[in-house]
Amino acid sequence: MNLSYTDEQNMLRDMVSKFCTTDYDFETRMKTVNSENGSNPEHWKMFAELGLLAIPFSEEQGGLGGGHTDLSLIFEEFGKAIVVEPYLANVVLAGGVLKRSNLENADELIAGIVSGETQISLANYEPMKGFNLDNVDATISSDGQINGTKSTVLNAGNADHFIVFGKSGDGYAFGLVNRSSDGVKVVNYKTYDGFVSGDLALENCKCDAVFSAENALEILEETILDAIVCVSSEAVGAMEKSYKLTIEYTQQREQFGQSLSKFQALQHRMVDMFMETEFTKSFLLKVLATEDSDEKRKLIFGLKNQIGKAGKIVGEEAVQMHGGMGCTEEMSIGHYLKRLVAISHLFGNPDYYLKKYSDS
């Protein structure tokens, strides 16, 4: 396996890392989290100007032709700063469906995403339906009318359009819905990790287009696999930052006349945090280096299970070793735990992916 990065990929990592360290400190993040729309338009404009929004799209679609490795580098740096900007919702999920679809104006919508002028959310999961992607009740008629309810639609509050997945005849299809269309009701909320989400109710809603009826489920599955690689990379970044913050804190905090980092029991626990993080990162690198599609799919299932278990261990240990301070809103460490727990359940919990791994 070739696990080395190209010069261009190293430059990409350095660029994103520089943004996270100079323009996205914890105080700036919390201002964004507490803002009305939960994202910063200036940061989104900067992403567009830097070309970050164009990474996973082909050159024919106005993008840069990046793949899993490029997205992984971006999200690992995002994880270190727990960035809340809606990159996952717009570029990976909505963009992932559009770039694989047969929608006539897909390139136009992708151009809007790349420029930062258009925001689109994917609506596929439904209340009380679990994580199986084909378990939906929403219907899309042949004349483009949609009825149904969608839950936990990422970045729903800021989306200009929704890509709705539902049943169509004997199969499945996507419907493109304008936010302002009749019959669309959006209930916005923020999740406990600081991100923006929402629920979508569609009643006799006329969509702008129905597309990819022949392979909609396959497109959705491939897009979710992309997203799992991204959030797993984000979790690796968050885990790495968590144990480094914990080491730094225990070196500064004194008890019984010496720093907490001198206590052997705490040293052992911090080594465990380090080992969990490094093993998970190695698992991620294995996924990125695998070229066979079937093997890669199975490894992604295993990676999602590992992320769920290891993220919880590292996040909880970090908060516990910070003591009471780790539970306060003013310290960043608790926010890393919240994001790691959210990632462990995003697109399916660890047990769900353990079963998918064993069945593959």
Protein Blocks (a to p, Z undefined) as FASTA:
>chain_A
ZZbdcfklmmmmmmmmmmmmmmmcfklmmmmmmmmnopafklmmmmmmnommmmmpcfkn
opnopafklmmmmmmmmmmnopabfklmmmmmmmmmmmmmccfklmmmmmmmmnopaccd
ddfbdghkljbfklcfbdcdfkopacdddehiehklmpfbdcddddehjbccdddddfkb
ghiacdddddfkopacdddddehiacfbdchkllmmmmmmmmmmmmmmmmmmmmmmmmmm
mmmmmmmmmmmpcgehiafklpmklmmmmmmmmmmmmmmmmmmmmmmmpmblklmmmmmm
mmmmmmmmmmmmmmmmmmmmnommlmpmkbmklmmmmmmmmmmmgopafklmmmmmmmZZ
